[in-house]
């Protein structure tokens, strides 16, 4: 189950770690989104519940040790932009037909 919280993070251009069910990242990838390996160790996605918490904490501690977090973040720029663009496209495709027509009219006039 992927909640709206992950999509809010994507919309705000943030990398993420999902403290959720096993294979959450796998499901997100099935939807076409990219994740943040190698910048974030994503082995936790395969772990059982108790191990997953431990693995997530290890991933967070690795991030905490990064001296130049701005460069680390910038290195993920293509993935961040891709996910945000995909979210925007998916959101527009789910709009009612009338809303899509209105947007098309707005952009073309």
C-alpha positions in Angstrom: 0.0 0.0 0.0 1.4 3.4 -1.0 -0.2 6.3 0.7 -0.6 9.8 -0.5 2.3 10.8 1.8 4.9 9.4 -0.6 3.4 11.4 -3.5 3.5 14.6 -1.4 7.2 14.0 -0.9 7.7 13.5 -4.6 5.7 16.6 -5.4 8.0 18.6 -3.1 11.1 17.3 -4.8 12.5 15.4 -1.9 14.3 12.1 -1.9 12.7 9.5 0.4 12.9 6.4 2.5 9.6 4.6 2.9 8.9 3.3 6.4 6.2 1.1 5.2 5.4 -2.4 4.0 7.9 -4.8 2.5 8.4 -4.1 -1.2 7.0 -0.6 -1.1 9.8 0.6 -3.3 9.3 -2.3 -5.7 5.6 -1.3 -6.0 6.6 2.3 -6.6 8.9 1.2 -9.4 6.1 -0.8 -11.0 4.2 2.5 -11.3 7.2 3.9 -13.2 8.9 5.9 -10.4 12.6 5.9 -9.8 14.1 5.4 -6.4 17.3 6.7 -4.9 19.8 3.8 -5.0 22.9 4.4 -4.9 22.5 7.6 -2.9 20.3 5.8 -0.3 20.8 2.1 0.6 17.4 0.5 -0.3 18.1 -3.0 0.9 15.5 -2.3 3.6 12.8 -2.8 1.1 13.5 -6.6 1.1 13.8 -6.9 4.9 11.3 -8.3 7.3 9.5 -5.9 9.6 11.9 -5.9 12.5 15.0 -5.9 10.2 13.5 -3.2 8.1 13.4 -0.7 10.9 17.1 -1.5 11.7 18.1 -1.2 8.0 16.2 2.1 7.7 18.0 3.5 10.7 21.3 2.4 9.2 20.4 4.2 5.9 19.5 7.4 7.8 22.8 7.3 9.8 24.7 6.9 6.5 23.0 10.1 5.2 23.7 11.9 8.4 27.4 11.3 7.9 27.5 12.9 4.5 29.5 16.1 4.8 28.2 17.9 1.6 24.5 17.1 1.6 23.9 19.8 -1.0 26.1 18.0 -3.6 24.5 14.7 -2.6 21.0 16.2 -3.2 22.1 17.8 -6.5 23.4 14.4 -7.7 19.8 13.1 -7.5 18.5 16.0 -9.6 17.5 13.9 -12.7 15.7 11.3 -10.5 13.9 14.0 -8.6 12.8 15.8 -11.7 11.7 12.6 -13.4 9.5 11.5 -10.5 8.0 15.0 -10.2 7.2 15.1 -13.9 5.7 11.6 -13.8 3.5 12.5 -10.9 2.3 15.6 -12.7 1.5 13.5 -15.9 -0.3 10.8 -13.8 -2.3 13.5 -11.9 -3.4 15.1 -15.1 -4.4 11.8 -16.7 -6.7 11.1 -13.7 -8.5 14.4 -14.1 -12.1 14.3 -15.3 -12.5 14.9 -19.0 -14.0 18.3 -18.6 -11.0 19.5 -16.5 -8.5 18.2 -19.1 -10.4 20.1 -21.8 -10.4 23.2 -19.7 -6.6 22.9 -19.2 -6.1 22.3 -22.9 -8.1 25.4 -23.8 -6.2 27.4 -21.2 -2.8 26.4 -22.6 -3.8 26.8 -26.3 -5.5 30.2 -26.1 
